[in-house]
Amino acid sequence: MDGLDAQFAALADPTRRAILARLSLGEATVNELADPFEMSQPAISQHLKVLEAAGLIVRRVDGTRRPRRLSTTGIEAMDQWLAMLRTALEKNYDRLDQVLAATHKKKGEKR
Amino acid sequence: MSKMTLKTEGDTHILVTRRFVATPEAVYRAHTDPELIKQWLLGPPGWSMPVCISEAKPGGRIRYEWSNGKGAGFHLTGEYLELDPSSRIVHVERMYLPDPTPDNHVETTFERDGDGTLMTMRMTLPDEQTRATMLATGMEHGMEASYVRLEEMI
């Protein structure tokens, strides 16, 4: 897999996106990440491995701690994800424009 | 027509604004009448909302079920808290992905703006982490389709 494929495969999983979202607020250790997600440490570690291999997160050595944070690529990937959310919402409202136009037309015909 | 804006506010809010060429009455109705909601609150092409319950009264139930027609789907439940006909809706909602997400408290207002209506939707999440997670995982179906489209582009 090249870099982009690995990134998109990593982002396709909602838990991994949630982990990235948590890391967008600041670095965190496996323990700190496992807590809010109600997942076992091995399960979280597995997700972190995928994210790391895709270059979306990096780890730092701090004594016995290994806190993870978003890499520049990870930050860009999250920005892109938010842009897609925006697009999905915009599509809904474009459709609502059409619904409103049709409702308006119907009323006009009745008159 | 003005474009939609989407921005975060403080630690726990998300603010969406959009202008429509219709009266506040019509835009309010499109947000509360199940027959109208089904026509637009869908996300990407190919998705539909086979179940839409919207009891537009204080304490009334909300339930939206989405399907892509190929076995994938998810749903949202909520309750209406306050309704000022044609001008304001306050409700709570949660998505099931499949576990319920923390409650999203939403206030939607409709104001006359020239010959149209300005809609402002203010979401309040319990904390910063929940908001970040909601933005990252929310609108799962919409994201999925966008993801597929992006894959095709690569």
Interface residues (C-beta under 8 A of the other chain):
Chain A: L4 D5 F8 L11 A12 P14 R17 A18 L20 A21 R22 S24 L25 P36 M78 W81 L82 M84 L85 R86 T87 A88 L89 E90 K91 N92 Y93 R95 L96 D97 Q98 V99 L100 A101 T103 H104
Chain B: M1 K3 M4 L6 V16 R18 F20 V21 A22 A26 V27 R29 A30 L36 Q39 W40 L41 L42 G43 P44 L97 E128 Q129 A132 T133 L135 A136 T137 G138 M139 E140 G142 M143 A145 S146 Y147 L150 E151 I154
